[in-house]
Amino acid sequence: MQPTPTPLGSWVQSWTPGPVTAQDPLAAGPAAALSALLDLPGPVAEAGDPLPPLWSWVYFPHWPAQRELGTDGHLRDGHFLPPVPDRQRMIAGGRCEITRPLRLGEPAERVTSLGAVTAKHGGTGELLFVTERREFRQHGRVCLVEEQDIVYRSGRSSTRHTPVTMADSAAPDRGEPWRLPLRPDPTLLFRFSALTANAHRIHYDTPYAQGEEGYPGLVVHGPLLALLMLELARRHAPARQVRSLSYRLRRPVFAGEHLMASGTPFDGGAGLRIATGREERHATAEVAFA
């Protein structure tokens, strides 16, 4: 008889990591690099300009020593990593409230703290939902507050995925006025991994992604899908400041697939999504304008 697994919630009953503060000069380099990755005609912002929503993800990088990484490329241990055995991690979604955008070239402070921790049962077993809260400040004033929901599983056997056939065709046209097509390739995913200090091997190591984690190919980063959706608002409503946003990552997209970021504006905001020929909502988002 197999032993009954320990509930995930019991592993984190006494886990209460304190806040962590980091600083970044918000130099122009990372914004210029992300602009190049998105094939923009030039840097999206110069010193003194506002940084687009969620572009803070290419700042405050954390580069641990190589010996601190596990076989999957993630940290084996970390301040906000729950003490769950054989831990597997994925981003489920998040929210952001923007009082004033961060300004490029002005020193910024980020305070990260632990939010809600909830154990739930899903189709693949027990899941642990952990919310990280990040408060960004410049000149002593809070500019924006972001929350990111991260899902953890315990045990490698639960990471095998239902087989899928990757889409060769583009997503069907639903008549949405905002559209941004992209076909991510391994080079783009590698560059985004480097830009965000993300060493998870599912994004650049095809034999690992297929043989160890059961994916049909390299996985497109969830944060990249979120940035593509927000790029629609930046390009089509450049005069509108985003006051708040939320996003949800539902189904993975794989390298080589034709994806379409699309959106529909409404009074005071817009609804956004990522689609392929096999799935209409890999990711969804909503923005509200100031």
KAZIJO-V553497 format. One record per pair of residues at least 24 apart in sequence whose ideal C-beta (glycine too) atoms are under 6 Angstrom apart, sorted by sequence separation. I is the first residue (numbers start at 0). GAP is how many residues later the second one is. D is the distance in whole Angstrom. If there is no record, write none. Layout:
I_GAP_D ; I_GAP_D
This chain:
33_24_5 ; 109_24_6 ; 110_24_5 ; 126_24_5 ; 127_24_4 ; 109_26_5 ; 221_27_4 ; 29_28_4 ; 107_28_6 ; 108_28_5 ; 250_28_5 ; 29_29_6 ; 188_29_6 ; 191_29_6 ; 231_29_6 ; 252_29_5 ; 107_30_5 ; 231_31_4 ; 249_31_6 ; 250_31_5 ; 105_32_5 ; 185_32_6 ; 191_32_5 ; 228_32_5 ; 249_32_6 ; 124_33_5 ; 218_33_5 ; 219_33_4 ; 227_33_4 ; 123_34_5 ; 248_34_5 ; 23_35_5 ; 23_36_5 ; 183_36_5 ; 247_36_5 ; 216_37_4 ; 217_37_4 ; 232_37_6 ; 21_38_5 ; 215_38_6 ; 216_38_5 ; 246_38_4 ; 231_40_6 ; 245_40_6 ; 101_41_5 ; 244_42_5 ; 99_43_5 ; 228_43_4 ; 98_44_6 ; 243_44_5 ; 241_45_5 ; 242_45_5 ; 97_46_4 ; 242_47_4 ; 96_48_5 ; 224_49_5 ; 239_49_4 ; 240_49_4 ; 50_50_6 ; 59_50_5 ; 95_50_4 ; 165_50_6 ; 49_51_4 ; 50_51_4 ; 79_52_6 ; 94_52_5 ; 163_52_6 ; 179_52_6 ; 50_53_6 ; 93_53_6 ; 160_53_5 ; 93_54_4 ; 158_54_5 ; 159_54_4 ; 160_54_6 ; 177_54_4 ; 232_54_5 ; 48_55_5 ; 93_55_6 ; 92_56_5 ; 228_56_4 ; 46_57_6 ; 47_57_6 ; 91_57_4 ; 46_58_3 ; 177_58_5 ; 224_58_4 ; 19_59_6 ; 44_59_5 ; 90_59_6 ; 91_59_5 ; 89_61_5 ; 16_62_5 ; 16_63_6 ; 88_63_6 ; 86_65_6 ; 87_65_4 ; 188_66_6 ; 14_67_6 ; 14_68_6 ; 83_68_6 ; 85_68_6 ; 84_69_6 ; 85_69_5 ; 185_69_5 ; 11_70_5 ; 81_70_6 ; 83_70_5 ; 85_70_6 ; 184_70_6 ; 87_71_5 ; 183_71_6 ; 10_72_5 ; 10_73_5 ; 182_75_5 ; 7_76_6 ; 181_77_6 ; 25_78_5 ; 180_79_5 ; 179_81_4 ; 24_82_5 ; 25_82_5 ; 178_83_5 ; 23_84_5 ; 177_85_4 ; 22_86_6 ; 175_86_4 ; 21_88_5 ; 165_88_5 ; 169_88_4 ; 175_88_5 ; 170_89_4 ; 20_90_5 ; 166_90_5 ; 165_91_5 ; 18_92_5 ; 19_92_5 ; 18_94_4 ; 16_97_6 ; 170_104_4 ; 11_105_6 ; 170_105_5 ; 170_106_6 ; 168_108_4 ; 166_109_4 ; 8_110_4 ; 166_110_3 ; 7_111_5 ; 166_111_4 ; 7_118_5 ; 7_120_4 ; 72_126_4 ; 73_126_6 ; 72_127_5 ; 72_128_4 ; 71_129_6 ; 90_131_5 ; 62_134_6 ; 61_135_6 ; 60_136_4 ; 57_137_5 ; 56_139_6 ; 97_144_6 ; 97_145_6 ; 7_146_6 ; 96_147_5 ; 95_149_5 ; 94_151_5 ; 36_154_5 ; 92_154_5 ; 92_155_4 ; 92_156_6 ; 90_158_6 ; 32_162_6 ; 56_166_6 ; 53_173_6 ; 53_176_6 ; 52_177_5 ; 51_182_5 ; 52_189_5 ; 52_192_6
